[in-house]
């Protein structure tokens, strides 16, 4: 996550502090300093709000971000919980690690398939089920019946179907 949320919260806090100060001065009978106008009239997108806040930060020389001043301790704890739930952006190293794990997984799948095929060929079981199906096309079972496997009997066994 980038720091735009932090900058926007800090800018909002500073602007609210200016408004409170101007309000307190006016209520005390003084004349407050003029508040800066904003260039965000109407609805604005988050990107437009961030750009306007960044311009204001540059004009005012606000370079540091003080979230402890912007948020109460309860708000800060909630904000930290929210931030922890957000997605962490992937950098180059993470992408490389995921790519390597994918290649390794595909290699393991290929190896396992090759070993299973070699073992099945060595035991002579490859194609046994399909040979049974060719020799017994009239078997009314859906698939292979349990009795056929136990007795290698190709006639319908009245046991349970799979």
C-alpha positions as CSV (number, residue, x, y, z in Angstrom):
1,X,0.0,0.0,0.0
2,X,1.4,3.4,-0.8
3,X,1.4,6.4,1.6
4,X,-1.4,8.4,0.0
5,X,-3.8,7.4,2.7
6,X,-1.3,8.6,5.4
7,X,-0.7,11.9,3.5
8,X,-4.5,12.5,3.0
9,X,-5.2,11.8,6.7
10,X,-2.4,14.1,7.8
11,X,-3.5,16.8,5.4
12,X,-7.1,16.5,6.6
13,X,-6.0,16.7,10.2
14,X,-3.9,19.8,9.6
15,X,-6.8,21.5,7.7
16,X,-9.2,20.7,10.5
17,X,-6.8,22.1,13.1
18,X,-6.6,25.3,11.0
19,X,-10.4,25.5,10.9
20,X,-10.7,24.9,14.7
21,X,-8.1,27.6,15.3
22,X,-9.9,30.1,13.1
23,X,-13.2,29.3,14.8
24,X,-11.7,29.7,18.2
25,X,-10.2,33.0,17.2
26,X,-13.5,34.3,15.8
27,X,-15.4,33.1,18.9
28,X,-13.0,35.0,21.1
29,X,-13.7,38.2,19.1
30,X,-10.5,38.2,17.0
31,X,-10.1,38.2,13.3
32,X,-8.8,34.8,12.1
33,X,-6.2,34.5,9.3
34,X,-7.8,33.8,6.0
35,X,-8.1,30.1,5.3
36,X,-6.8,28.8,2.0
37,X,-9.3,27.9,-0.7
38,X,-9.5,24.5,-2.2
39,X,-9.5,23.5,-5.8
40,X,-11.7,20.5,-5.3
41,X,-15.2,21.8,-5.8
42,X,-17.9,19.2,-6.1
43,X,-17.4,15.5,-6.3
44,X,-13.8,14.4,-6.6
45,X,-12.1,11.1,-7.1
46,X,-9.6,9.8,-4.6
47,X,-6.8,10.5,-7.1
48,X,-8.0,14.1,-7.5
49,X,-8.3,14.6,-3.7
50,X,-4.8,13.2,-3.3
51,X,-3.4,15.5,-5.9
52,X,-5.2,18.6,-4.3
53,X,-3.9,17.6,-0.9
54,X,-0.3,17.1,-2.3
55,X,-0.5,20.6,-3.8
56,X,-1.6,22.0,-0.5
57,X,1.2,20.1,1.3
58,X,3.8,21.5,-1.1
59,X,2.4,25.1,-0.7
60,X,2.5,24.8,3.1
61,X,5.8,22.9,3.3
62,X,4.2,20.0,5.1
63,X,6.7,17.2,4.5
64,X,6.3,15.1,7.6
65,X,3.3,12.8,8.3
66,X,2.1,12.7,11.9
67,X,-0.6,10.1,12.2
68,X,-0.4,10.3,16.0
69,X,-1.6,13.9,15.9
70,X,-4.2,13.1,13.2
71,X,-5.8,10.2,14.9
72,X,-6.9,9.4,18.5
73,X,-5.3,6.2,20.0
74,X,-8.6,4.3,19.3
75,X,-8.7,5.5,15.7
76,X,-5.0,4.7,15.2
77,X,-5.6,1.2,16.5
78,X,-8.5,0.7,14.1
79,X,-6.5,2.2,11.2
80,X,-3.6,-0.2,12.0
81,X,-6.0,-3.1,12.0
82,X,-7.5,-1.9,8.6
83,X,-4.0,-1.5,7.1
84,X,-3.0,-5.0,8.2
85,X,-6.0,-6.5,6.3
86,X,-5.1,-4.7,3.1
87,X,-3.3,-6.6,0.3
88,X,0.4,-6.3,0.3
89,X,1.7,-5.3,-3.2
90,X,3.9,-7.9,-4.9
91,X,7.4,-6.9,-5.7
92,X,9.8,-8.6,-8.1
93,X,11.1,-11.1,-5.5
94,X,7.6,-12.4,-4.6
95,X,6.7,-12.8,-8.3
96,X,9.9,-14.8,-8.9
97,X,9.2,-17.0,-5.9
98,X,5.6,-17.7,-7.0
99,X,6.9,-18.4,-10.6
100,X,9.6,-20.8,-9.2
101,X,7.0,-22.6,-7.1
102,X,4.7,-23.0,-10.2
103,X,7.6,-24.4,-12.3
104,X,8.5,-26.7,-9.4
105,X,4.9,-27.9,-9.0
106,X,4.6,-28.6,-12.7
107,X,7.9,-30.5,-12.7
108,X,6.6,-32.6,-9.7
109,X,3.3,-33.2,-11.5
110,X,5.1,-34.4,-14.6
111,X,7.5,-36.6,-12.6
112,X,4.7,-38.1,-10.6
113,X,2.7,-38.8,-13.8
114,X,5.8,-40.4,-15.4
115,X,6.5,-42.6,-12.3
116,X,2.8,-43.7,-12.1
117,X,2.8,-44.6,-15.8
118,X,6.0,-46.6,-15.5
119,X,4.8,-48.5,-12.4
120,X,1.4,-49.2,-14.1
121,X,3.2,-50.4,-17.2
122,X,5.6,-52.5,-15.1
123,X,2.7,-54.2,-13.3
124,X,0.7,-54.7,-16.4
125,X,-2.4,-52.9,-15.1
126,X,-2.5,-50.2,-17.7
127,X,-5.4,-50.6,-19.9
128,X,-6.9,-53.4,-17.9
129,X,-10.1,-51.6,-17.2
130,X,-10.6,-50.6,-20.8
131,X,-10.0,-54.2,-21.9
132,X,-12.7,-55.3,-19.5
133,X,-15.1,-52.8,-21.0
134,X,-14.3,-54.0,-24.6
135,X,-14.9,-57.6,-23.7
136,X,-18.2,-57.0,-21.9
137,X,-20.2,-54.3,-23.7
138,X,-23.5,-55.7,-22.3
139,X,-22.7,-55.0,-18.7
140,X,-25.6,-52.9,-17.4
141,X,-23.5,-51.3,-14.7
142,X,-22.7,-47.6,-14.8
143,X,-18.9,-48.0,-14.8
144,X,-17.4,-51.0,-13.1
145,X,-19.3,-53.1,-10.6
146,X,-17.7,-54.0,-7.3
147,X,-18.1,-57.7,-8.0
148,X,-16.3,-57.5,-11.3
149,X,-13.2,-56.2,-9.6
150,X,-13.2,-58.8,-6.8
151,X,-13.8,-61.8,-9.0
152,X,-12.6,-60.4,-12.3
153,X,-16.0,-61.7,-13.5
154,X,-17.2,-59.8,-16.5
155,X,-20.9,-60.7,-16.1
156,X,-23.1,-58.4,-14.1
157,X,-22.8,-58.9,-10.4
158,X,-25.9,-57.9,-8.4
159,X,-23.8,-56.1,-5.9
160,X,-23.7,-52.4,-5.6
161,X,-22.6,-50.1,-8.4
162,X,-20.1,-47.4,-8.1
